[in-house]
């Protein structure tokens, strides 16, 4: 079972991963975006890790809802609303249970991913964060590590794609040959989840 502390540790692990990879995210974004993806997410997830530790929400759903609100208020551009929607919708779907199962998390995460697709109007193959999130959501019910591997593979598979949504879509054919920064940061989020599960003995 996964409790609120597990979700706080997931947010802290994500903040650490984003901090570590911020320069790479910005480098990817400089090729097909505004060159601010790394710095924006670094600021946002640092704030998330701090607020969920300080306020210590009592349930998994409350942790993710608070994290989503914090991202929306601190991250500029499209990343804040998209990641904020992902976490808030996942948190809402988890409800008020003090502990949740991996299956419950997988179902809630899938609802969060669907909300991201609705907000951004994107789907698989559009060269967005959904190219990492959709396969991760599908794999999560079976395996945390499988979800992380699926997210990473999905991010890497964006390299040959033509961007059809977001800032990169303005570049047309020039967006081909670059890995999508949003898919890359989404893979970091899922990899942090898998690492947290492994560290806490919840790996499946």
Protein Blocks (a to p, Z undefined) as FASTA:
>chain_A
ZZfklmmmmmmmmmmmmmmmmmmmmmmmmmmmnopmmmmmmmmmmmmmmmmmmnopabfk
lmmmmmmmmmmmmmgcjllmmmmmmmmmmmmmnomafbdcfklmmmmmmmmmmmmmmmno
paehklpaklmmmmmmmmmmmomklmmmmmmmmmmmmmmpccfedjklmnmmmlgopacf
klmmmmmmmmmmmmmmmmnopaZZ
